[in-house]
Amino acid sequence: MDAPIHWPAPMPGTAATADRSTDPAFVGDATVEVAQVSVWFGAKVALSELSCSFGPGVTGLLGPNGAGKTTLMRAMVGLVDVNQGAVRVDGRDPRRDRSVHERMALVPEDEAVPGGLTARRFVQYVADLHRVTDRGAVDRVLHEVGLVDAADRRVDGFSKGMRQRTKVAAALVTDPTVLVLDEPLNGADPVQRQHLIALFKQLGARGCTVVVSSHVLNEVERMAERVIVLMHGRLAAAGGQRAIRDALDDRPRHVLVRADQPRRLAAALVGLDSVAGITFDAGRNALVVQTLQARDVATALPRLAREASIRLFEVRALDDSLESLFRELVR
């Protein structure tokens, strides 16, 4: 990591921390800084003493529903006040300094597009609100999100994926340096998802700070090199997806294997040093392999099956879901 972050001014509610230059939750060229932030709504604690930062490029904000992702993103753009700690965007408080919003945009998860407008009129409306003087900006961003052919159709006739792209276009028309996207791929079909993922990566490569939330692990892996993982309003992990997965290698994994001769396969597998245990699932004519080295098992399994003339029908990690990943991270 780069040099430690230096806060632009003393922040009430912050606490001394260790050297942030080696902490993957922080970046040295941060544009968005979160310091010991807590947010609660009545008795519900949404964020608890959260500290992290975001810089140019794409950062994935990962966590199950209810983890605090939306609250954090709303705090970052000033829509939610923090009860403790502080948020700074380019050294300024987004809640109290309106100048921050000149180059910052949010794409909310909830519906935020008036149904009576066409996509073009909505994007033009946002451009006018922000006093965008570039007359070609509206057409340019509609092209970037792939909505040129549908630009003059009313948004209330759009699919959810098309409405999502309309919101992204409205955010891009302001030419933000910080773009915050809350579950932007919800409702998009596979082609639309690929298009948006490529767009977000391009924006990050240009130097824009892009923060994208999702509860779908493979989506985040495809568009973000760096990840912030939230669980119950707290920081559960930070770093690259590979680093997070590698951190779990010393924890037992359970792999379901369906085969035409599961007991013969179990006899072959039990001799592997990487296999910690095997149980049978009679209902699925399968066995469940417990291992600390899932990669080694995955490599050996086809070879052993071929040598013993055993047909494999299915090989699937039972604890590789996002929820299980989060449970492991916060133990």
C-alpha positions, 0 to 999 in steps of 0.5 A: 500500500501507499503512504498512510492516510492523513486526515485533512482536519481533526475529526470528532469521534475518531480514534487513533489507529495503527499504521494504515499504510499496511492495512488493506481497508485503506488506500493512500490516494483516498478520495473518500475517507470513513473514520470510526463511523457509527449510524443507528436508527432507533435501536437498530445499529446500521454501522458500527465504528467502521473505518475504511477508504476508497480511491481511484478505480473500482472498489466492490462493497460486498455483504449480505442484505442488511449488512450496512452497505446502503447506509454506508453509501448514503452516508458517503453522499451525505443523505444520511448523517452519522451519529459518531465518527466522520466521512470526508470526500476530497477532504470535505463533509458531504453532509454539510458542504454542498460543493462536494456534490458537484463531482459526486453521483449516486445511483440508488438501488430503489426506484428513482426515475419519474415514470412520465419522462423519457430516458432522454428527458430524465437525463437532460433534466439531471444535466440541467439541474447540475448546469452541465454546459456540454450539449453532447453530454446527454447523447454521449452517456445514453450511448455509454449505457446502451440506451440510444435506441430507447432514449425517447421511450417513456421510462415507465415502460422500461424493464428494471434493467433498462431503468437501472441503466437510465439511472446510471446515465443520469449519474454519468451526465454530471461527469463525476469523479466519485460514482457510488452505485448501490446494486446497479446490476439488479434486474439487468439481463446477462448482456446488460450486466456485461455491458455495465461491468465493462463500463464501470471498469473503464471509468475506474481505469480513467481515474474515477473512484467507483464504489459498487455494492452487491451481494453477488460474489461473482459480480464483484469479482468481475468488476473490482480488484479491491473489496470491502466486506461488511457484516452486521455493520462492521468491517469483516474483511478488505483486500482483493478477492483472491486474498480474501479467498486465500485467507479461508484456505485454512478453514474446513471446506465441504465438497459434495461429490455425486458419482455412480459408485460413491463408496469406491470413490470414498475409498480412493479419496480417503488416502489423500492427505488433503481429505480430513473426513468423508460422510455419505449422503444416501439421499443424493447417492453422494458423498461429502468430502471435508478438506482443508485444501479444496484445490488439491481435492479438485485436482485429484478427484478426476484422476482418481475417478478415471483410474477407478472407472467411476463416473462423476455426475456432480462436484459442488462446494457446499460452503462456497456461497456468499453467506458462508463466506461471510460467516467464515470471515467474521468468526 
